[in-house]
Structures are given as C-alpha cells and as structure tokens.
C-alpha cells in the first residue's frame, strides 16, 4: 500500500510537470504571435505613412505649380514690355531678341531665364551675362563681351584671342593687334580657351603693358613663342627683345626704363636682352657701340 501511494504521488507530480510545461509552451506561442502582430502593425503603419507623405509631396508640388501658373505665368500684370537688352561689343540687341524670342507681350514668368543665361555663355566672345526680371513688366539683359588682345597666328588659321586665352570670331579690326607667332594649336576655332604656357605668357606680357600703362613706351608688334624658355618681342620701333618667361612684370619695367634712357640719349637699339636676372645688355643700332644699362 505504501508503494501504491508513492506511485500515485509520482504520477501526480509528473502530470503537474507536464501541465506546467504545456502552459509555458502556450505562453511562448502567445508572446510570439503578439510580436508578429506588432511587427505587422508597425510595417503597415510605416507603409501608410510613406504613402501619405508621398501623396502630400505630390499634392504640394502640383499645388505649387498650379499657384505659379495662376498667380504668375498667366497673370497679365507680368506682361513684358519691350525688353531692356544691352551689350558692350559687337553683339546686337535685336539679334538677341530674335534668337530667344524676347518680344513685348510675353509673360515674364513664362521665360526660362536660367536656360537663356546658360545658352548665352556658350556664344564665342561672351564673357559675362546678367538676366533678371524687374517687376512688374521689365526684362533686363546685360551681355559683357570679350575684347581681343592679340592675333594668334598658326599654320592653319589666325584668330583674335583675349587676355584669358579665349579665341574669338575674326573681325576687321584685328589687323591692328599685336601678333603671336611660333605656336601650334591643334583644333583651333572660335570659343576655344588656349592652355599652352608660352601663349599664355605672351598674353600676360601684352596685358601687363596695358595695365601698367607701358604701351606708350613699349608698343609690341609681335611675340614669337617658339623658344621653350624665352619669348621674343618685336617692338614697333624695331628692337628685338628676347625675354625670359619668369618675373615678367619686373622685366617689362626694366625694359621700359632702358627705352626711356635710350630716348633721353637720342639713341636707338637693335637688340635689348631681357633674359638675364640683372642688367640689360643692349646692342645699339649701327654706327654705335653695344652697352649695358641698369
């Protein structure tokens, strides 16, 4: 009997353990199901939020475009009068009016000013562009053009070039410009920016002569850039001037000083050597002796 009571007690304990294990499994399953439902709700809410945000953005953009059209692009208040177009070179305002259809009667906000601005900057010879609306009815266009500083002469062709190295469309007046010779520029055409160092140094010389106001003393007819280390200037008064391609401003000032000294002495030179760092050897014209001027 004692053994039967022990067996029954063991069976009851085993049954309780099984029951408790089953209840724990049910609790685990219930928690897992709750987590799955929570993730599904979170994903659904996120998708709904994204859809709602996209819809709001789309409505906002469409609404902004509708407002722009209704308040600006079709508003007669912003009907353009005759556009105010000015250039400082050879471009004609009438040509720009026709090219971009800038006619009186158009709406100021129907024009794509950014596109017109970008297109103008692609034209050979155009340096700067300003285009803006002056409300309620005026379009202002200002075009700054490049001015030729020299005539670049190669075996293939000759083109005017500005101080920044941009080649320009040939004009009749370019025959009066200083000439740059001795270079080869493949693919030379208007609108190209020259990058060759010798040509850029020659342009620097001509630019310095203008900015330092040395043109009255140093009138440059031509610059030969064939030598890798030196430029060779030919002055209007006939002198040949080899010049090292370093410290150009200092060398031009010394050259101007030599020219003034020669003029004061009523002497002329055939060669003025500006390749040295100190002193300027001068070969005087025939019937005089060579000398060195400071």
C-alpha positions as CSV (number, residue, x, y, z in Angstrom):
1,X,0.0,0.0,0.0
2,X,2.8,2.4,0.8
3,X,4.3,1.6,-2.6
4,X,1.0,2.3,-4.4
5,X,0.6,5.7,-2.6
6,X,4.2,6.6,-3.7
7,X,3.5,5.6,-7.3
8,X,0.3,7.7,-7.3
9,X,2.2,10.7,-5.8
10,X,4.9,10.3,-8.5
11,X,2.2,10.2,-11.3
12,X,0.6,13.4,-9.9
13,X,3.9,15.2,-9.8
14,X,4.6,14.1,-13.4
15,X,1.2,15.2,-14.5
16,X,1.7,18.6,-12.9
17,X,5.1,19.0,-14.6
18,X,3.5,18.1,-18.0
19,X,0.7,20.6,-17.4
20,X,3.1,23.3,-16.4
21,X,5.3,22.6,-19.5
22,X,2.2,22.8,-21.7
23,X,1.1,26.1,-20.2
24,X,4.7,27.5,-20.7
25,X,4.6,26.5,-24.4
26,X,1.2,28.1,-24.8
27,X,2.5,31.3,-23.2
28,X,5.6,31.3,-25.5
29,X,3.4,30.8,-28.6
30,X,1.1,33.6,-27.5
31,X,4.0,36.0,-27.0
32,X,5.5,35.1,-30.4
33,X,2.1,35.7,-32.0
34,X,1.8,39.1,-30.3
35,X,5.3,40.1,-31.6
36,X,4.3,39.0,-35.2
37,X,1.1,41.0,-35.0
38,X,3.0,44.1,-33.6
39,X,5.6,43.9,-36.4
40,X,2.8,43.6,-39.0
41,X,1.0,46.7,-37.5
42,X,4.3,48.6,-37.5
43,X,5.0,47.7,-41.1
44,X,1.5,48.6,-42.1
45,X,1.7,52.0,-40.3
46,X,5.1,52.7,-41.9
47,X,3.8,51.9,-45.4
48,X,0.8,54.1,-44.8
49,X,2.9,56.9,-43.6
50,X,5.2,56.7,-46.6
51,X,2.2,56.7,-49.0
52,X,0.7,59.6,-47.2
53,X,4.0,61.6,-47.2
54,X,4.4,60.9,-51.0
55,X,0.9,62.0,-51.6
56,X,1.4,65.2,-49.6
57,X,4.6,65.9,-51.6
58,X,2.9,65.3,-54.9
59,X,-0.1,67.4,-53.9
60,X,2.4,70.1,-52.8
61,X,4.3,70.1,-56.0
62,X,1.2,70.1,-58.1
63,X,-0.3,72.8,-56.0
64,X,2.9,74.9,-56.2
65,X,2.9,74.6,-60.0
66,X,-0.7,75.5,-60.2
67,X,-0.1,78.5,-58.0
68,X,2.9,79.6,-60.1
69,X,0.8,79.3,-63.3
70,X,-2.3,81.0,-61.9
71,X,-0.5,83.8,-59.9
72,X,2.5,84.4,-62.2
73,X,2.8,82.7,-65.6
74,X,-0.7,83.6,-66.8
75,X,-1.1,86.8,-64.8
76,X,-1.5,89.8,-67.2
77,X,0.2,92.0,-64.6
78,X,3.5,90.5,-65.6
79,X,3.1,91.0,-69.3
80,X,6.5,92.2,-70.6
81,X,7.1,95.5,-72.3
82,X,10.0,95.9,-74.7
83,X,12.9,94.1,-73.1
84,X,15.9,96.2,-71.9
85,X,18.9,94.5,-73.7
86,X,22.4,96.0,-73.7
87,X,25.7,94.7,-74.9
88,X,29.2,96.2,-74.8
89,X,30.6,94.8,-78.0
90,X,29.6,93.6,-81.5
91,X,26.5,91.6,-80.4
92,X,23.3,93.4,-81.4
93,X,20.4,93.6,-79.0
94,X,18.0,92.9,-81.9
95,X,19.8,89.7,-82.7
96,X,19.4,88.5,-79.1
97,X,15.7,89.5,-79.2
98,X,15.1,87.3,-82.3
99,X,17.4,84.4,-81.1
100,X,15.4,84.0,-77.8
101,X,12.1,85.4,-78.9
102,X,12.2,88.2,-76.3
103,X,9.3,90.2,-77.6
104,X,6.9,92.5,-75.9
105,X,3.7,90.9,-74.8
106,X,5.2,87.7,-73.3
107,X,4.8,86.9,-69.7
108,X,7.9,87.4,-67.6
109,X,7.5,84.2,-65.7
110,X,6.9,82.1,-68.9
111,X,10.5,82.7,-69.8
112,X,13.2,80.2,-68.7
113,X,15.9,82.7,-67.7
114,X,18.3,80.0,-66.5
115,X,18.3,78.3,-69.9
116,X,18.8,81.7,-71.7
117,X,21.6,82.6,-69.4
118,X,23.4,79.3,-69.9
119,X,23.0,79.4,-73.7
120,X,24.4,83.0,-73.9
121,X,27.5,81.9,-72.1
122,X,28.2,79.3,-74.8
123,X,28.5,82.0,-77.5
124,X,32.1,82.8,-78.6
125,X,33.1,86.2,-77.4
126,X,30.6,86.4,-74.4
127,X,32.4,87.0,-71.1
128,X,29.5,87.6,-68.7
129,X,25.7,87.6,-68.7
130,X,23.2,89.2,-66.4
131,X,19.5,88.4,-66.9
132,X,16.7,89.3,-64.4
133,X,13.1,90.3,-64.0
134,X,12.3,93.8,-62.9
135,X,8.7,93.5,-61.7
136,X,6.1,94.0,-62.9
137,X,6.8,94.2,-66.6
138,X,10.5,94.6,-67.5
139,X,13.2,92.1,-68.5
140,X,16.8,93.3,-68.1
141,X,19.6,91.6,-70.1
142,X,23.2,92.7,-69.9
143,X,25.9,90.9,-72.0
144,X,29.6,91.6,-71.5
145,X,31.8,90.6,-74.4
146,X,35.4,89.7,-74.6
147,X,37.9,92.1,-76.2
148,X,40.7,90.9,-78.4
149,X,44.2,91.5,-77.0
150,X,46.3,89.8,-79.7
151,X,46.0,87.9,-83.0
152,X,47.1,84.3,-82.7
153,X,48.7,83.2,-86.0
154,X,49.3,79.5,-86.7
155,X,49.9,77.4,-89.8
156,X,46.2,76.5,-90.0
157,X,44.5,79.8,-89.3
158,X,44.6,83.2,-87.5
159,X,42.2,84.1,-84.7
160,X,41.9,87.0,-82.2
161,X,42.4,86.0,-78.6
162,X,41.5,87.8,-75.4
163,X,43.6,88.2,-72.2
164,X,42.1,85.0,-70.7
165,X,43.1,82.9,-73.7
166,X,39.7,82.6,-75.4
167,X,39.7,82.7,-79.2
168,X,37.2,85.0,-80.8
169,X,35.4,85.4,-84.0
170,X,37.6,87.3,-86.5
171,X,36.8,91.0,-87.1
172,X,38.1,93.6,-89.5
173,X,39.9,95.5,-86.7
174,X,42.2,92.5,-85.7
175,X,44.8,93.6,-88.2
176,X,45.9,96.3,-85.8
177,X,46.5,93.9,-82.9
178,X,49.9,92.5,-81.8
179,X,50.6,89.2,-83.3
180,X,51.6,86.0,-81.5
181,X,53.5,83.6,-83.8
182,X,55.6,80.4,-83.4
183,X,52.9,78.1,-81.9
184,X,50.9,75.1,-83.0
185,X,47.4,74.8,-81.6
186,X,45.5,71.7,-82.9
187,X,41.8,72.2,-83.4
188,X,41.9,76.0,-83.3
189,X,38.5,77.5,-83.6
190,X,36.5,80.4,-82.0
191,X,35.4,79.8,-78.4
192,X,38.5,77.6,-77.5
193,X,40.5,78.5,-74.5
194,X,44.2,78.3,-75.1
195,X,46.2,76.5,-72.4
196,X,49.7,76.4,-73.9
197,X,52.0,78.1,-71.4
198,X,54.1,80.1,-73.9
199,X,51.0,81.7,-75.4
200,X,49.6,82.5,-72.0
201,X,52.9,84.1,-71.1
202,X,52.8,86.2,-74.3
203,X,49.2,87.3,-73.4
204,X,50.5,88.2,-69.9
205,X,53.1,90.4,-71.4
206,X,50.6,92.3,-73.5
207,X,48.1,92.5,-70.6
208,X,50.8,93.9,-68.3
209,X,51.8,96.5,-70.9
210,X,48.2,97.8,-70.8
211,X,47.6,97.5,-67.0
212,X,51.0,99.1,-66.1
213,X,50.4,101.8,-68.8
214,X,53.6,100.9,-70.6
215,X,52.1,101.0,-74.1
216,X,53.3,104.5,-74.8
217,X,56.9,103.3,-74.3
218,X,56.6,99.6,-75.3
219,X,54.5,99.2,-78.4
220,X,54.7,95.4,-79.1
221,X,54.2,94.4,-82.8
222,X,54.7,90.7,-82.3
223,X,55.8,88.0,-79.9
224,X,57.4,84.7,-81.0
225,X,56.7,81.9,-78.6
226,X,58.7,79.1,-80.4
227,X,61.5,79.1,-77.8
228,X,60.7,76.9,-74.8
229,X,62.3,79.3,-72.2
230,X,62.2,82.7,-73.8
231,X,59.7,85.0,-75.5
232,X,61.0,87.2,-78.4
233,X,59.3,90.5,-78.6
234,X,59.5,92.7,-81.7
235,X,58.7,96.4,-80.8
236,X,57.1,98.8,-83.1
237,X,60.3,100.9,-83.0
238,X,62.3,98.0,-84.5
239,X,64.1,96.5,-81.4
240,X,64.3,92.7,-80.9
241,X,63.7,91.8,-77.3
242,X,64.5,88.3,-76.0
243,X,62.7,87.9,-72.6
244,X,62.8,85.1,-70.1
245,X,59.4,83.7,-69.2
246,X,59.8,84.4,-65.4
247,X,59.2,87.6,-63.4
248,X,57.6,89.2,-66.5
249,X,56.5,92.4,-64.7
250,X,59.9,93.2,-63.4
251,X,61.5,92.6,-66.8
252,X,59.0,94.8,-68.6
253,X,59.6,97.6,-66.1
254,X,63.4,97.3,-66.7
255,X,62.8,97.3,-70.5
256,X,60.7,100.4,-70.2
257,X,63.5,102.1,-68.2
258,X,66.0,101.1,-70.9
259,X,63.8,102.6,-73.6
260,X,63.5,105.9,-71.8
261,X,67.2,106.1,-71.2
262,X,67.9,105.5,-74.9
263,X,65.3,108.1,-75.8
264,X,66.9,110.6,-73.5
265,X,70.3,110.0,-75.1
266,X,68.7,110.0,-78.6
267,X,70.0,106.5,-79.2
268,X,68.3,103.6,-80.8
269,X,68.9,99.9,-80.2
270,X,68.6,96.8,-82.4
271,X,68.7,94.3,-79.5
272,X,67.7,94.6,-75.9
273,X,68.4,91.4,-73.9
274,X,65.9,90.8,-71.1
275,X,66.9,87.2,-70.4
276,X,69.3,88.0,-67.5
277,X,68.2,88.4,-63.9
278,X,70.5,91.5,-63.5
279,X,71.4,94.1,-66.1
280,X,70.0,94.6,-69.6
281,X,72.6,94.2,-72.4
282,X,71.8,96.5,-75.3
283,X,73.1,96.3,-78.8
284,X,72.8,99.8,-80.3
285,X,71.9,100.4,-83.9
286,X,74.7,100.5,-86.5
287,X,77.4,103.2,-86.0
288,X,77.2,102.9,-82.2
289,X,78.7,100.5,-79.7
290,X,77.0,97.9,-77.5
291,X,76.4,98.8,-73.9
292,X,74.8,97.5,-70.7
293,X,72.2,99.6,-69.0
294,X,71.0,99.1,-65.4
